[in-house]
Amino acid sequence: MSFRPDHELHRRRWSRNLGLGAVLAAFVAVIFALTIVKVSRQDDQGNPPGQSQATAPQAVLPQAGQASPSTGGQP
């Protein structure tokens, strides 16, 4: 039993799919590379470059005498 040769339409579709797969793989590679660069530039606490522990934004805590949202408005 022999197989029939592929029709021209199937060959064109295969090359189009191969090209689209290459473009998709290139896009994934670029996104992966950007992610690796961004993550590798952070310090141990996750701060971006140029931002030390002292200048990192701190959580906003209520001052003494101010109402806290978690206590239902009671100081």
DSSP file (Angstrom, degrees, kcal/mol; ACC not computed):
  #  RESIDUE AA STRUCTURE BP1 BP2  ACC     N-H-->O    O-->H-N    N-H-->O    O-->H-N    TCO  KAPPA ALPHA  PHI   PSI    X-CA   Y-CA   Z-CA
    1    1 A M              0   0    0      0, 0.0     2,-0.3     0, 0.0     0, 0.0   0.000 360.0 360.0 360.0 121.6    0.0    0.0    0.0
    2    2 A S        -     0   0    0      1,-0.0     2,-0.3     0, 0.0     0, 0.0  -0.801 360.0-122.6-108.0 149.8    1.6    3.3   -1.1
    3    3 A F        -     0   0    0     -2,-0.3     3,-0.1     1,-0.1    -1,-0.0  -0.634  26.3-116.1 -88.4 146.1    0.6    6.7    0.1
    4    4 A R        -     0   0    0     -2,-0.3     3,-0.1     1,-0.1    -1,-0.1  -0.518  38.6 -99.7 -76.0 148.7   -0.4    9.4   -2.3
    5    5 A P        -     0   0    0      0, 0.0    -1,-0.1     0, 0.0     2,-0.0  -0.343  48.2 -91.6 -65.8 151.4    1.8   12.4   -2.5
    6    6 A D        -     0   0    0      1,-0.1     2,-0.1    -3,-0.1    -3,-0.0  -0.314  40.9-114.8 -63.7 145.3    0.7   15.5   -0.6
    7    7 A H     >  -     0   0    0      1,-0.1     4,-1.7    -3,-0.1     3,-0.5  -0.427  25.8-111.8 -74.6 156.3   -1.4   18.0   -2.4
    8    8 A E  H  > S+     0   0    0      1,-0.2     4,-2.4     2,-0.2     5,-0.2   0.849 117.2  59.5 -59.7 -35.3    0.1   21.4   -3.0
    9    9 A L  H  > S+     0   0    0      1,-0.2     4,-2.4     2,-0.2    -1,-0.2   0.896 104.7  49.3 -61.2 -40.8   -2.5   22.9   -0.6
   10   10 A H  H  > S+     0   0    0     -3,-0.5     4,-2.4     2,-0.2    -1,-0.2   0.881 109.9  50.9 -67.8 -37.4   -1.2   20.8    2.2
   11   11 A R  H  X S+     0   0    0     -4,-1.7     4,-2.1     2,-0.2    -2,-0.2   0.917 112.2  46.6 -65.9 -42.0    2.4   21.7    1.5
   12   12 A R  H  X S+     0   0    0     -4,-2.4     4,-2.3     2,-0.2    -2,-0.2   0.910 112.3  50.0 -65.7 -41.2    1.5   25.4    1.6
   13   13 A R  H  X S+     0   0    0     -4,-2.4     4,-2.6    -5,-0.2    -2,-0.2   0.904 109.6  52.1 -63.0 -40.7   -0.4   25.0    4.8
   14   14 A W  H  X S+     0   0    0     -4,-2.4     4,-2.3     1,-0.2    -2,-0.2   0.919 111.0  46.3 -62.5 -44.1    2.5   23.2    6.4
   15   15 A S  H  X S+     0   0    0     -4,-2.1     4,-2.2     2,-0.2    -1,-0.2   0.875 112.7  50.4 -68.1 -35.8    4.9   26.0    5.5
   16   16 A R  H  X S+     0   0    0     -4,-2.3     4,-2.3     2,-0.2    -2,-0.2   0.912 111.8  47.8 -66.5 -42.3    2.5   28.6    6.7
   17   17 A N  H  X S+     0   0    0     -4,-2.6     4,-2.4     2,-0.2    -2,-0.2   0.887 110.9  51.8 -64.8 -39.1    2.1   26.7   10.0
   18   18 A L  H  X S+     0   0    0     -4,-2.3     4,-1.9     2,-0.2    -2,-0.2   0.908 110.8  47.7 -64.2 -42.3    5.8   26.4   10.4
   19   19 A G  H  X S+     0   0    0     -4,-2.2     4,-2.1     2,-0.2    -2,-0.2   0.911 112.5  48.6 -64.5 -43.2    6.3   30.1    9.8
   20   20 A L  H  X S+     0   0    0     -4,-2.3     4,-2.4     1,-0.2    -2,-0.2   0.881 110.2  52.1 -65.3 -38.5    3.6   31.0   12.3
   21   21 A G  H  X S+     0   0    0     -4,-2.4     4,-2.4     2,-0.2    -1,-0.2   0.883 108.5  50.9 -64.0 -38.4    5.1   28.6   14.9
   22   22 A A  H  X S+     0   0    0     -4,-1.9     4,-2.2     2,-0.2    -2,-0.2   0.901 110.7  48.5 -66.1 -40.7    8.5   30.2   14.4
   23   23 A V  H  X S+     0   0    0     -4,-2.1     4,-2.2     2,-0.2    -2,-0.2   0.917 112.6  48.4 -65.3 -42.9    7.0   33.7   15.0
   24   24 A L  H  X S+     0   0    0     -4,-2.4     4,-2.3     2,-0.2    -2,-0.2   0.907 111.1  50.1 -63.7 -42.1    5.2   32.4   18.1
   25   25 A A  H  X S+     0   0    0     -4,-2.4     4,-2.2     1,-0.2    -1,-0.2   0.889 110.2  50.6 -63.8 -39.2    8.4   30.8   19.5
   26   26 A A  H  X S+     0   0    0     -4,-2.2     4,-2.1     2,-0.2    -2,-0.2   0.900 109.8  50.4 -65.0 -40.9   10.3   34.0   18.9
   27   27 A F  H  X S+     0   0    0     -4,-2.2     4,-2.3     2,-0.2    -2,-0.2   0.921 111.0  48.1 -62.7 -45.0    7.7   36.0   20.8
   28   28 A V  H  X S+     0   0    0     -4,-2.3     4,-2.5     1,-0.2    -1,-0.2   0.890 110.3  52.7 -62.9 -39.7    7.8   33.6   23.7
   29   29 A A  H  X S+     0   0    0     -4,-2.2     4,-2.4     2,-0.2    -1,-0.2   0.892 109.2  49.0 -64.3 -39.9   11.6   33.8   23.8
   30   30 A V  H  X S+     0   0    0     -4,-2.1     4,-2.4     2,-0.2    -2,-0.2   0.931 112.5  47.0 -65.9 -45.4   11.5   37.6   23.9
   31   31 A I  H  X S+     0   0    0     -4,-2.3     4,-2.0     1,-0.2    -2,-0.2   0.906 113.3  49.6 -62.9 -41.6    9.0   37.7   26.7
   32   32 A F  H  X S+     0   0    0     -4,-2.5     4,-2.4     2,-0.2    -2,-0.2   0.918 111.0  49.2 -63.1 -44.3   11.0   35.1   28.6
   33   33 A A  H  X S+     0   0    0     -4,-2.4     4,-2.4     1,-0.2    -2,-0.2   0.910 110.5  50.2 -63.5 -42.7   14.2   37.0   28.2
   34   34 A L  H  X S+     0   0    0     -4,-2.4     4,-2.3     1,-0.2    -1,-0.2   0.889 111.0  49.8 -62.6 -38.6   12.6   40.3   29.4
   35   35 A T  H  X S+     0   0    0     -4,-2.0     4,-2.5     2,-0.2     5,-0.2   0.920 110.4  49.3 -65.8 -44.0   11.3   38.5   32.4
   36   36 A I  H  X S+     0   0    0     -4,-2.4     4,-2.4     1,-0.2    -2,-0.2   0.912 112.3  48.5 -62.6 -42.8   14.7   37.0   33.3
   37   37 A V  H  X S+     0   0    0     -4,-2.4     4,-1.1     2,-0.2    -1,-0.2   0.920 113.0  47.5 -63.9 -43.6   16.4   40.4   32.9
   38   38 A K  H  < S+     0   0    0     -4,-2.3     3,-0.4     1,-0.2     4,-0.3   0.925 115.5  43.8 -65.4 -44.5   13.8   42.1   35.1
   39   39 A V  H >< S+     0   0    0     -4,-2.5     3,-1.3     1,-0.2    -1,-0.2   0.883 110.9  54.4 -69.5 -38.4   13.9   39.5   37.8
   40   40 A S  H 3< S+     0   0    0     -4,-2.4    -1,-0.2     1,-0.3    -2,-0.2   0.711 101.1  60.3 -71.9 -18.5   17.7   39.2   37.8
   41   41 A R  T 3< S+     0   0    0     -4,-1.1    -1,-0.3    -3,-0.4    -2,-0.2   0.504  87.2  95.1 -86.7  -3.3   18.1   43.0   38.4
   42   42 A Q  S <  S-     0   0    0     -3,-1.3     2,-0.1    -4,-0.3    -3,-0.0  -0.522  71.7-128.2 -84.9 154.4   16.2   42.9   41.7
   43   43 A D    >   -     0   0    0      4,-1.8     3,-1.5    -2,-0.2    -1,-0.1  -0.176  43.5 -78.3 -87.4-169.7   18.0   42.7   45.0
   44   44 A D  T 3  S+     0   0    0      1,-0.3    -2,-0.1     2,-0.1    -1,-0.0   0.790 131.9  48.9 -63.8 -28.6   17.2   40.1   47.8
   45   45 A Q  T 3  S-     0   0    0      2,-0.1    -1,-0.3     0, 0.0    -3,-0.0   0.447 120.1-105.7 -91.1   0.4   14.1   42.0   49.0
   46   46 A G    <   +     0   0    0     -3,-1.5    -2,-0.1     1,-0.3    -5,-0.0   0.600  69.9 147.8  88.3  12.2   12.7   42.4   45.4
   47   47 A N        -     0   0    0      1,-0.1    -4,-1.8     4,-0.1    -1,-0.3  -0.569  49.4-115.8 -80.2 143.5   13.6   46.1   45.1
   48   48 A P    >   -     0   0    0      0, 0.0     3,-1.5     0, 0.0    -6,-0.1  -0.252  50.4 -70.8 -69.4 167.4   14.5   47.4   41.6
   49   49 A P  T 3  S+     0   0    0      0, 0.0     3,-0.1     0, 0.0    -7,-0.1  -0.275 120.2  25.9 -61.3 144.4   18.0   48.7   41.0
   50   50 A G  T 3  S+     0   0    0      1,-0.1     2,-0.6    -3,-0.1    -3,-0.0   0.433  98.2 101.6  84.9  -0.6   18.8   52.0   42.7
   51   51 A Q    <   -     0   0    0     -3,-1.5    -1,-0.1    -4,-0.0    -4,-0.1  -0.945  54.8-166.3-121.3 111.8   16.3   51.5   45.4
   52   52 A S     >  -     0   0    0     -2,-0.6     4,-0.8    -3,-0.1     3,-0.3  -0.282  38.9 -96.5 -89.8 177.9   17.7   50.4   48.8
   53   53 A Q  T >4 S+     0   0    0      1,-0.2     3,-0.6     2,-0.2    -1,-0.1   0.874 123.3  54.7 -60.2 -38.5   15.9   49.1   51.8
   54   54 A A  T 34 S+     0   0    0      1,-0.2    -1,-0.2     3,-0.0    -3,-0.0   0.815 113.2  40.5 -69.1 -30.3   15.9   52.5   53.4
   55   55 A T  T 34 S+     0   0    0     -3,-0.3    -1,-0.2     2,-0.1    -2,-0.2   0.439  87.5 114.7 -99.3   0.7   14.1   54.2   50.4
   56   56 A A  S << S-     0   0    0     -4,-0.8     2,-0.1    -3,-0.6    -9,-0.0  -0.457  79.8 -99.1 -69.6 141.8   11.7   51.3   49.7
   57   57 A P        -     0   0    0      0, 0.0     2,-0.2     0, 0.0    -1,-0.1  -0.394  40.4-146.9 -63.8 135.0    8.1   52.3   50.2
   58   58 A Q        -     0   0    0     -2,-0.1     2,-0.1     1,-0.1     3,-0.0  -0.640  26.5 -89.8 -99.7 158.6    6.8   51.1   53.6
   59   59 A A        -     0   0    0     -2,-0.2     2,-0.7     1,-0.1    -1,-0.1  -0.430  46.3-111.4 -65.3 140.7    3.2   50.0   54.4
   60   60 A V        -     0   0    0     -2,-0.1    -1,-0.1    -3,-0.0     0, 0.0  -0.667  39.2-171.4 -80.1 116.4    1.1   52.9   55.5
   61   61 A L        -     0   0    0     -2,-0.7     2,-0.1     7,-0.0    -3,-0.0  -0.857  28.2-105.7-107.9 143.5    0.3   52.5   59.2
   62   62 A P        -     0   0    0      0, 0.0     3,-0.1     0, 0.0     2,-0.1  -0.404  36.6-119.1 -67.6 143.3   -2.2   54.6   61.1
   63   63 A Q    >   -     0   0    0      1,-0.1     3,-2.0     4,-0.1     2,-0.1  -0.357  43.7 -76.7 -76.2 161.5   -0.7   57.2   63.4
   64   64 A A  T 3  S+     0   0    0      1,-0.3    -1,-0.1    -2,-0.1     3,-0.1  -0.375 120.6  20.7 -60.0 132.1   -1.4   57.1   67.2
   65   65 A G  T 3  S+     0   0    0     10,-0.4     2,-0.3     1,-0.3    -1,-0.3   0.277  97.9 114.4  91.8  -9.7   -4.9   58.4   67.9
   66   66 A Q  S <  S-     0   0    0     -3,-2.0    -1,-0.3     9,-0.1     2,-0.2  -0.655  73.9-102.4 -93.2 152.4   -6.2   57.9   64.3
   67   67 A A        -     0   0    0     -2,-0.3    -4,-0.1    -3,-0.1    -1,-0.1  -0.462  30.1-142.2 -72.2 141.4   -9.0   55.5   63.5
   68   68 A S    > > -     0   0    0      6,-0.8     5,-1.5    -2,-0.2     3,-1.2  -0.880   9.6-137.4-103.5 135.6   -8.0   52.2   62.0
   69   69 A P  G > 5S+     0   0    0      0, 0.0     3,-0.8     0, 0.0    -1,-0.1   0.799 103.0  57.5 -63.5 -26.4  -10.2   50.7   59.3
   70   70 A S  G 3 5S+     0   0    0      1,-0.2    -3,-0.0     2,-0.1     0, 0.0   0.679 101.6  55.2 -79.1 -15.6   -9.9   47.2   60.9
   71   71 A T  G X 5S-     0   0    0     -3,-1.2     3,-0.7     3,-0.1    -1,-0.2   0.326 116.2-107.5 -99.3   8.5  -11.2   48.3   64.3
   72   72 A G  T < 5S-     0   0    0     -3,-0.8    -2,-0.1    -4,-0.2    -5,-0.0   0.774  75.9 -52.0  75.4  25.6  -14.5   49.7   62.9
   73   73 A G  T 3 <S+     0   0    0     -5,-1.5    -1,-0.2     1,-0.3    -6,-0.1   0.446 101.1 133.9  91.1   0.4  -13.5   53.4   63.5
   74   74 A Q    <         0   0    0     -3,-0.7    -6,-0.8    -6,-0.3    -1,-0.3  -0.707 360.0 360.0 -84.1 132.9  -12.5   53.0   67.1
   75   75 A P              0   0    0      0, 0.0   -10,-0.4     0, 0.0    -1,-0.1   0.499 360.0 360.0 -71.2 360.0   -9.1   54.7   68.0
